[in-house]
């Protein structure tokens, strides 16, 4: 009799211990599953963030490269334009100076010729009359090529006008080229400044995102370790908490049946022929919620 009573007590203690263990398993498995789900979601989010930052930095790098190429092209164009402008300015200056000197020379030549022709027109022969035996060409005083003077003077005046027009056209061309160069220089300088500012802004953004990438990768590594730890803990919980074969409800039922059988045997030994209903025995030990495998 004592042995049967001890077995009943032991079975009840086992039932209580298993109920406590089952409750603990429920809590641990629920918490572990939540942790695994949270860490998995965090890892997916962090990977997505890393992909986004990496793609953004790659795009920014291409944009910076294009901007730097644009700046280099503009600087090269400015250098070439400055070189060409310097050469053109020197050439125009020389052309204008030559035209001015030529005009001055023609002006002086015209003055000399006009003076000569004016004097020749009024000149008289040293001898009023030519000798009887003098050649026919000496019959009149020499007054120069006055008949052709208009042609010579006119030709020089045309030349003087050509040089004046050359000076005027070259001066206008120089002023136009200088203004065009000034505009190009100003516009390209502004464009370079804008591009350099854009390069700086994008470079700063790349630096910030590189720092964010580094931090995100560190966070990802830490989160992956946390997930690994949760997975390891889950594996440790499996043998004692995840059912393999008979589940918790079945074990409760089997234990209750065993206790009921022991009680009936004890009653028989005591001379009591009235058996206790089996269902009431089961209900007495069916404590705690049943647990299924994760």
ChimeraX attribute file (.defattr): number of C-alpha atoms within 10 A of each C-alpha:
attribute: neighborCount
match mode: 1-to-1
recipient: residues
	/A:1	12
	/A:2	8
	/A:3	9
	/A:4	14
	/A:5	14
	/A:6	11
	/A:7	15
	/A:8	20
	/A:9	13
	/A:10	13
	/A:11	17
	/A:12	17
	/A:13	12
	/A:14	13
	/A:15	20
	/A:16	16
	/A:17	12
	/A:18	17
	/A:19	20
	/A:20	14
	/A:21	15
	/A:22	20
	/A:23	17
	/A:24	13
	/A:25	18
	/A:26	19
	/A:27	12
	/A:28	16
	/A:29	21
	/A:30	13
	/A:31	13
	/A:32	19
	/A:33	16
	/A:34	13
	/A:35	16
	/A:36	19
	/A:37	14
	/A:38	14
	/A:39	20
	/A:40	16
	/A:41	12
	/A:42	17
	/A:43	19
	/A:44	13
	/A:45	13
	/A:46	19
	/A:47	15
	/A:48	12
	/A:49	16
	/A:50	21
	/A:51	13
	/A:52	13
	/A:53	18
	/A:54	16
	/A:55	12
	/A:56	14
	/A:57	21
	/A:58	13
	/A:59	13
	/A:60	17
	/A:61	16
	/A:62	11
	/A:63	16
	/A:64	20
	/A:65	13
	/A:66	14
	/A:67	18
	/A:68	17
	/A:69	12
	/A:70	16
	/A:71	21
	/A:72	13
	/A:73	13
	/A:74	17
	/A:75	16
	/A:76	12
	/A:77	15
	/A:78	18
	/A:79	13
	/A:80	12
	/A:81	15
	/A:82	15
	/A:83	12
	/A:84	13
	/A:85	18
	/A:86	13
	/A:87	12
	/A:88	16
	/A:89	17
	/A:90	13
	/A:91	14
	/A:92	18
	/A:93	16
	/A:94	12
	/A:95	17
	/A:96	21
	/A:97	13
	/A:98	15
	/A:99	21
	/A:100	17
	/A:101	13
	/A:102	17
	/A:103	21
	/A:104	14
	/A:105	13
	/A:106	20
	/A:107	16
	/A:108	12
	/A:109	14
	/A:110	18
	/A:111	13
	/A:112	12
	/A:113	15
	/A:114	15
	/A:115	12
	/A:116	14
	/A:117	18
	/A:118	14
	/A:119	13
	/A:120	16
	/A:121	14
	/A:122	8
	/A:123	13
	/A:124	13
	/A:125	13
	/A:126	9
	/A:127	11
	/A:128	10
	/A:129	12
	/A:130	16
	/A:131	11
	/A:132	8
	/A:133	6
	/A:134	10
	/A:135	9
	/A:136	10
	/A:137	9
	/A:138	13
	/A:139	15
	/A:140	13
	/A:141	16
	/A:142	15
	/A:143	17
	/A:144	15
	/A:145	12
	/A:146	15
	/A:147	9
	/A:148	10
	/A:149	14
	/A:150	13
	/A:151	11
	/A:152	15
	/A:153	17
	/A:154	13
	/A:155	12
	/A:156	17
	/A:157	16
	/A:158	13
	/A:159	16
	/A:160	21
	/A:161	14
	/A:162	15
	/A:163	22
	/A:164	17
	/A:165	13
	/A:166	17
	/A:167	21
	/A:168	14
	/A:169	14
	/A:170	18
	/A:171	16
	/A:172	12
	/A:173	15
	/A:174	20
	/A:175	13
	/A:176	12
	/A:177	15
	/A:178	16
	/A:179	12
	/A:180	13
	/A:181	17
	/A:182	14
	/A:183	12
	/A:184	15
	/A:185	19
	/A:186	13
	/A:187	12
	/A:188	17
	/A:189	16
	/A:190	12
	/A:191	15
	/A:192	20
	/A:193	13
	/A:194	14
	/A:195	18
	/A:196	17
	/A:197	12
	/A:198	16
	/A:199	21
	/A:200	13
	/A:201	13
	/A:202	17
	/A:203	17
	/A:204	12
	/A:205	15
	/A:206	20
	/A:207	13
	/A:208	13
	/A:209	18
	/A:210	16
	/A:211	12
	/A:212	15
	/A:213	20
	/A:214	13
	/A:215	13
	/A:216	18
	/A:217	16
	/A:218	12
	/A:219	15
	/A:220	20
	/A:221	14
	/A:222	13
	/A:223	18
	/A:224	16
	/A:225	13
	/A:226	16
	/A:227	21
	/A:228	14
	/A:229	14
	/A:230	20
	/A:231	16
	/A:232	11
	/A:233	14
	/A:234	19
	/A:235	13
	/A:236	12
	/A:237	15
	/A:238	15
	/A:239	10
	/A:240	12
	/A:241	23
	/A:242	21
	/A:243	14
	/A:244	11
	/A:245	7
	/A:246	8
	/A:247	14
	/A:248	21
	/A:249	16
	/A:250	13
	/A:251	15
	/A:252	21
	/A:253	17
	/A:254	14
	/A:255	21
	/A:256	25
	/A:257	17
	/A:258	18
	/A:259	25
	/A:260	22
	/A:261	17
	/A:262	17
	/A:263	18
	/A:264	19
	/A:265	17
	/A:266	17
	/A:267	16
	/A:268	13
	/A:269	11
	/A:270	10
	/A:271	9
	/A:272	11
	/A:273	11
	/A:274	9
	/A:275	13
	/A:276	13
	/A:277	10
	/A:278	15
	/A:279	12
	/A:280	12
	/A:281	19
	/A:282	19
	/A:283	12
	/A:284	12
	/A:285	19
	/A:286	22
	/A:287	15
	/A:288	17
	/A:289	12
	/A:290	16
	/A:291	17
	/A:292	13
	/A:293	11
	/A:294	11
